[in-house]
Amino acid sequence: MAQVASGKEVLEQAKTLLVNARTIEELKQAQAVV
């Protein structure tokens, strides 16, 4: 059970990191345009 829970937490963290990375890339692109 603990491994499954930690696995879900890792997936959630990975999703959050991916979302943050996308927003950061968008910010960089927006700044590059400006």
PDB file with one MODEL, atoms N, CA, C and O in Angstrom:
MODEL        1
ATOM      1  N   MET A   1       0.838  -1.206   0.000  1.00  0.00           N
ATOM      2  CA  MET A   1       0.000   0.000   0.000  1.00  0.00           C
ATOM      3  C   MET A   1       0.874   1.258   0.000  1.00  0.00           C
ATOM      4  O   MET A   1       0.594   2.211  -0.728  1.00  0.00           O
ATOM      5  N   ALA A   2       1.914   1.260   0.804  1.00  0.00           N
ATOM      6  CA  ALA A   2       2.769   2.444   0.898  1.00  0.00           C
ATOM      7  C   ALA A   2       3.420   2.731  -0.450  1.00  0.00           C
ATOM      8  O   ALA A   2       3.517   3.884  -0.869  1.00  0.00           O
ATOM      9  N   GLN A   3       3.864   1.675  -1.123  1.00  0.00           N
ATOM     10  CA  GLN A   3       4.523   1.877  -2.414  1.00  0.00           C
ATOM     11  C   GLN A   3       3.544   2.469  -3.426  1.00  0.00           C
ATOM     12  O   GLN A   3       3.906   3.347  -4.209  1.00  0.00           O
ATOM     13  N   VAL A   4       2.307   1.986  -3.405  1.00  0.00           N
ATOM     14  CA  VAL A   4       1.311   2.507  -4.342  1.00  0.00           C
ATOM     15  C   VAL A   4       1.062   3.988  -4.064  1.00  0.00           C
ATOM     16  O   VAL A   4       0.995   4.795  -4.990  1.00  0.00           O
ATOM     17  N   ALA A   5       0.927   4.340  -2.790  1.00  0.00           N
ATOM     18  CA  ALA A   5       0.665   5.728  -2.422  1.00  0.00           C
ATOM     19  C   ALA A   5       1.837   6.603  -2.855  1.00  0.00           C
ATOM     20  O   ALA A   5       1.634   7.661  -3.451  1.00  0.00           O
ATOM     21  N   SER A   6       3.057   6.170  -2.561  1.00  0.00           N
ATOM     22  CA  SER A   6       4.227   6.967  -2.927  1.00  0.00           C
ATOM     23  C   SER A   6       4.315   7.079  -4.443  1.00  0.00           C
ATOM     24  O   SER A   6       4.720   8.116  -4.971  1.00  0.00           O
ATOM     25  N   GLY A   7       3.939   6.024  -5.137  1.00  0.00           N
ATOM     26  CA  GLY A   7       3.959   6.055  -6.604  1.00  0.00           C
ATOM     27  C   GLY A   7       3.006   7.116  -7.119  1.00  0.00           C
ATOM     28  O   GLY A   7       3.335   7.854  -8.048  1.00  0.00           O
ATOM     29  N   LYS A   8       1.822   7.196  -6.518  1.00  0.00           N
ATOM     30  CA  LYS A   8       0.849   8.213  -6.930  1.00  0.00           C
ATOM     31  C   LYS A   8       1.409   9.600  -6.642  1.00  0.00           C
ATOM     32  O   LYS A   8       1.258  10.519  -7.447  1.00  0.00           O
ATOM     33  N   GLU A   9       2.054   9.745  -5.491  1.00  0.00           N
ATOM     34  CA  GLU A   9       2.623  11.049  -5.139  1.00  0.00           C
ATOM     35  C   GLU A   9       3.673  11.452  -6.166  1.00  0.00           C
ATOM     36  O   GLU A   9       3.739  12.611  -6.577  1.00  0.00           O
ATOM     37  N   VAL A  10       4.491  10.488  -6.578  1.00  0.00           N
ATOM     38  CA  VAL A  10       5.530  10.778  -7.573  1.00  0.00           C
ATOM     39  C   VAL A  10       4.879  11.209  -8.881  1.00  0.00           C
ATOM     40  O   VAL A  10       5.334  12.152  -9.527  1.00  0.00           O
ATOM     41  N   LEU A  11       3.817  10.518  -9.266  1.00  0.00           N
ATOM     42  CA  LEU A  11       3.112  10.881 -10.507  1.00  0.00           C
ATOM     43  C   LEU A  11       2.546  12.291 -10.397  1.00  0.00           C
ATOM     44  O   LEU A  11       2.639  13.079 -11.338  1.00  0.00           O
ATOM     45  N   GLU A  12       1.965  12.603  -9.254  1.00  0.00           N
ATOM     46  CA  GLU A  12       1.402  13.943  -9.067  1.00  0.00           C
ATOM     47  C   GLU A  12       2.505  14.993  -9.153  1.00  0.00           C
ATOM     48  O   GLU A  12       2.327  16.041  -9.774  1.00  0.00           O
ATOM     49  N   GLN A  13       3.657  14.702  -8.520  1.00  0.00           N
ATOM     50  CA  GLN A  13       4.773  15.647  -8.568  1.00  0.00           C
ATOM     51  C   GLN A  13       5.255  15.808  -9.998  1.00  0.00           C
ATOM     52  O   GLN A  13       5.551  16.921 -10.434  1.00  0.00           O
ATOM     53  N   ALA A  14       5.338  14.701 -10.736  1.00  0.00           N
ATOM     54  CA  ALA A  14       5.790  14.755 -12.128  1.00  0.00           C
ATOM     55  C   ALA A  14       4.830  15.608 -12.949  1.00  0.00           C
ATOM     56  O   ALA A  14       5.263  16.423 -13.763  1.00  0.00           O
ATOM     57  N   LYS A  15       3.530  15.425 -12.737  1.00  0.00           N
ATOM     58  CA  LYS A  15       2.541  16.229 -13.475  1.00  0.00           C
ATOM     59  C   LYS A  15       2.727  17.700 -13.143  1.00  0.00           C
ATOM     60  O   LYS A  15       2.709  18.551 -14.031  1.00  0.00           O
ATOM     61  N   THR A  16       2.907  17.997 -11.857  1.00  0.00           N
ATOM     62  CA  THR A  16       3.082  19.389 -11.448  1.00  0.00           C
ATOM     63  C   THR A  16       4.331  19.980 -12.084  1.00  0.00           C
ATOM     64  O   THR A  16       4.314  21.114 -12.561  1.00  0.00           O
ATOM     65  N   LEU A  17       5.424  19.201 -12.090  1.00  0.00           N
ATOM     66  CA  LEU A  17       6.667  19.687 -12.687  1.00  0.00           C
ATOM     67  C   LEU A  17       6.471  19.947 -14.171  1.00  0.00           C
ATOM     68  O   LEU A  17       6.948  20.952 -14.697  1.00  0.00           O
ATOM     69  N   LEU A  18       5.769  19.044 -14.849  1.00  0.00           N
ATOM     70  CA  LEU A  18       5.525  19.221 -16.288  1.00  0.00           C
ATOM     71  C   LEU A  18       4.717  20.489 -16.528  1.00  0.00           C
ATOM     72  O   LEU A  18       5.028  21.265 -17.432  1.00  0.00           O
ATOM     73  N   VAL A  19       3.686  20.699 -15.726  1.00  0.00           N
ATOM     74  CA  VAL A  19       2.861  21.900 -15.891  1.00  0.00           C
ATOM     75  C   VAL A  19       3.703  23.142 -15.641  1.00  0.00           C
ATOM     76  O   VAL A  19       3.625  24.109 -16.399  1.00  0.00           O
ATOM     77  N   ASN A  20       4.511  23.123 -14.581  1.00  0.00           N
ATOM     78  CA  ASN A  20       5.358  24.275 -14.272  1.00  0.00           C
ATOM     79  C   ASN A  20       6.360  24.510 -15.389  1.00  0.00           C
ATOM     80  O   ASN A  20       6.599  25.654 -15.775  1.00  0.00           O
ATOM     81  N   ALA A  21       6.950  23.439 -15.916  1.00  0.00           N
ATOM     82  CA  ALA A  21       7.929  23.565 -16.991  1.00  0.00           C
ATOM     83  C   ALA A  21       7.272  24.206 -18.207  1.00  0.00           C
ATOM     84  O   ALA A  21       7.872  25.057 -18.864  1.00  0.00           O
ATOM     85  N   ARG A  22       6.048  23.802 -18.507  1.00  0.00           N
ATOM     86  CA  ARG A  22       5.343  24.371 -19.663  1.00  0.00           C
ATOM     87  C   ARG A  22       5.107  25.853 -19.457  1.00  0.00           C
ATOM     88  O   ARG A  22       5.337  26.649 -20.367  1.00  0.00           O
ATOM     89  N   THR A  23       4.651  26.233 -18.278  1.00  0.00           N
ATOM     90  CA  THR A  23       4.374  27.645 -18.021  1.00  0.00           C
ATOM     91  C   THR A  23       5.669  28.449 -18.081  1.00  0.00           C
ATOM     92  O   THR A  23       5.677  29.572 -18.586  1.00  0.00           O
ATOM     93  N   ILE A  24       6.759  27.889 -17.572  1.00  0.00           N
ATOM     94  CA  ILE A  24       8.052  28.580 -17.605  1.00  0.00           C
ATOM     95  C   ILE A  24       8.486  28.782 -19.051  1.00  0.00           C
ATOM     96  O   ILE A  24       8.944  29.864 -19.418  1.00  0.00           O
ATOM     97  N   GLU A  25       8.345  27.743 -19.873  1.00  0.00           N
ATOM     98  CA  GLU A  25       8.705  27.859 -21.289  1.00  0.00           C
ATOM     99  C   GLU A  25       7.854  28.933 -21.951  1.00  0.00           C
ATOM    100  O   GLU A  25       8.358  29.717 -22.756  1.00  0.00           O
ATOM    101  N   GLU A  26       6.568  28.975 -21.619  1.00  0.00           N
ATOM    102  CA  GLU A  26       5.682  29.981 -22.209  1.00  0.00           C
ATOM    103  C   GLU A  26       6.125  31.375 -21.779  1.00  0.00           C
ATOM    104  O   GLU A  26       6.117  32.307 -22.583  1.00  0.00           O
ATOM    105  N   LEU A  27       6.513  31.519 -20.512  1.00  0.00           N
ATOM    106  CA  LEU A  27       6.985  32.819 -20.028  1.00  0.00           C
ATOM    107  C   LEU A  27       8.250  33.225 -20.773  1.00  0.00           C
ATOM    108  O   LEU A  27       8.388  34.383 -21.168  1.00  0.00           O
ATOM    109  N   LYS A  28       9.172  32.292 -20.969  1.00  0.00           N
ATOM    110  CA  LYS A  28      10.406  32.594 -21.698  1.00  0.00           C
ATOM    111  C   LYS A  28      10.084  33.039 -23.117  1.00  0.00           C
ATOM    112  O   LYS A  28      10.647  34.017 -23.609  1.00  0.00           O
ATOM    113  N   GLN A  29       9.177  32.321 -23.773  1.00  0.00           N
ATOM    114  CA  GLN A  29       8.800  32.669 -25.146  1.00  0.00           C
ATOM    115  C   GLN A  29       8.141  34.049 -25.169  1.00  0.00           C
ATOM    116  O   GLN A  29       8.417  34.852 -26.061  1.00  0.00           O
ATOM    117  N   ALA A  30       7.284  34.326 -24.207  1.00  0.00           N
ATOM    118  CA  ALA A  30       6.608  35.622 -24.147  1.00  0.00           C
ATOM    119  C   ALA A  30       7.638  36.734 -23.958  1.00  0.00           C
ATOM    120  O   ALA A  30       7.548  37.774 -24.610  1.00  0.00           O
ATOM    121  N   GLN A  31       8.608  36.529 -23.081  1.00  0.00           N
ATOM    122  CA  GLN A  31       9.649  37.531 -22.850  1.00  0.00           C
ATOM    123  C   GLN A  31      10.499  37.699 -24.105  1.00  0.00           C
ATOM    124  O   GLN A  31      10.916  38.812 -24.424  1.00  0.00           O
ATOM    125  N   ALA A  32      10.759  36.600 -24.821  1.00  0.00           N
ATOM    126  CA  ALA A  32      11.571  36.663 -26.034  1.00  0.00           C
ATOM    127  C   ALA A  32      10.852  37.515 -27.077  1.00  0.00           C
ATOM    128  O   ALA A  32      11.483  38.286 -27.799  1.00  0.00           O
ATOM    129  N   VAL A  33       9.528  37.370 -27.149  1.00  0.00           N
ATOM    130  CA  VAL A  33       8.752  38.161 -28.115  1.00  0.00           C
ATOM    131  C   VAL A  33       8.805  39.633 -27.739  1.00  0.00           C
ATOM    132  O   VAL A  33       8.959  40.498 -28.601  1.00  0.00           O
ATOM    133  N   VAL A  34       8.676  39.910 -26.456  1.00  0.00           N
ATOM    134  CA  VAL A  34       8.712  41.309 -26.005  1.00  0.00           C
ATOM    135  C   VAL A  34      10.131  41.829 -26.151  1.00  0.00           C
ATOM    136  O   VAL A  34      10.401  42.987 -25.831  1.00  0.00           O
TER     137      VAL A  34
ENDMDL
END
